[in-house]
């Protein structure tokens, strides 16, 4: 045995390739993680509605081009699901809460579309087979497979609303998805986002409803796919 042999040093040296591989894996995963652009004040977006007396502005910023929201893990747009970023800027001195709020897509034909649930998104993107109930003999209650793909929940965690409180002098934003597959094309033309049932934090006051026309967004984005009928 060499007089300079150090068992501890030898053990550390043996671990170095493993440590390096783990670090490389974490680095690659970090690089793969993409972020949405930081939300700006709602008044800076083309499609917005401001209630000066209530000190709240709400904006709607659709993404109809997959290249412009490539941070999503799944191809929602290609499956007829329109991502819309909703931005709320509270310029007042009191906090607001969205626990009962409704964000409704109103089509040009006056049809009302609620934001799609994770289960509805899952059924649209993936095959129906993956969400069919499994029946075990002699047990009358159906047992279902886990219905929601983890990429959907991860996208909601990363890009959805991070809470339901819009604090005073702050902005809260998140993506909602709307199923426009059956909507007359172009879906955004003469459509609007209708937002209601926003309350003060103490629940004592309900704000007036907001109406955000998507024609404002189309006018500001003349080259957007939504300005050109689907073929």
C-alpha positions, 0 to 999 in steps of 0.5 A: 500500500502506498504511503500516500493512500488516503481511503477517504480521498479515494472514496470522494474521488469515486463519488465525483462522477456520480455528483457530476452526473447529478449536477448535469441532470439538474442543470438540464432540467433547469434549462428545460423549465420555461417561464411565461413573460412577467405580467405587466400592469393590466392597463398596458394590455390592449384588451382591458376594462377599467373601473376607476371608482373601484380602482381595478383594471382587468385585461385579457391577453390571448395566445393563439400562436403556439410559438408565442406560448411555447412554455406550456408543456402540452399543445393546447392550441392545437387541440382547440383550447385557447389559453388566455392570460387574465391580468388583474391590477388593483390600484386601490387600498383594499384587497380583493378576492376571487373565490367566487369570481367567474371568467366567461368567454362570450362568443359573437353568437352570445354563447357562454363558455366557462374556463375549462377544468383540468379534467376537461382539458385532459379529456380533450388532449388525451384519448378517452380510453385513458379516463375510462373507469376500471370495474373490478369483479364483485365490487359494484363501485367503479374505480377510476385511473388518475384522470389528470395528466401531470403536465396539465397540473404542472402547467396550472402550478406554473402558469395559473393563478397563484392564489385568489387574493388581489392585494392592494396596489398589486397585480395578479395574473394567470392563464385560463383555457377555453374550449373554442373547437365548436366556436365559429371561426374566427373565435375572437372576433366580436367575442369578449371576456366577461368577469363577474362576482369579484368581492372585497376581501371581507366579502361585503361588497361585490364589484360591478362586472367587467367586459373585455372585448377581444376586438381590441386585441385583434386590432392591436395584433393584425397578424395574429392567427385569430385574425385569419379564419382556420382552414 
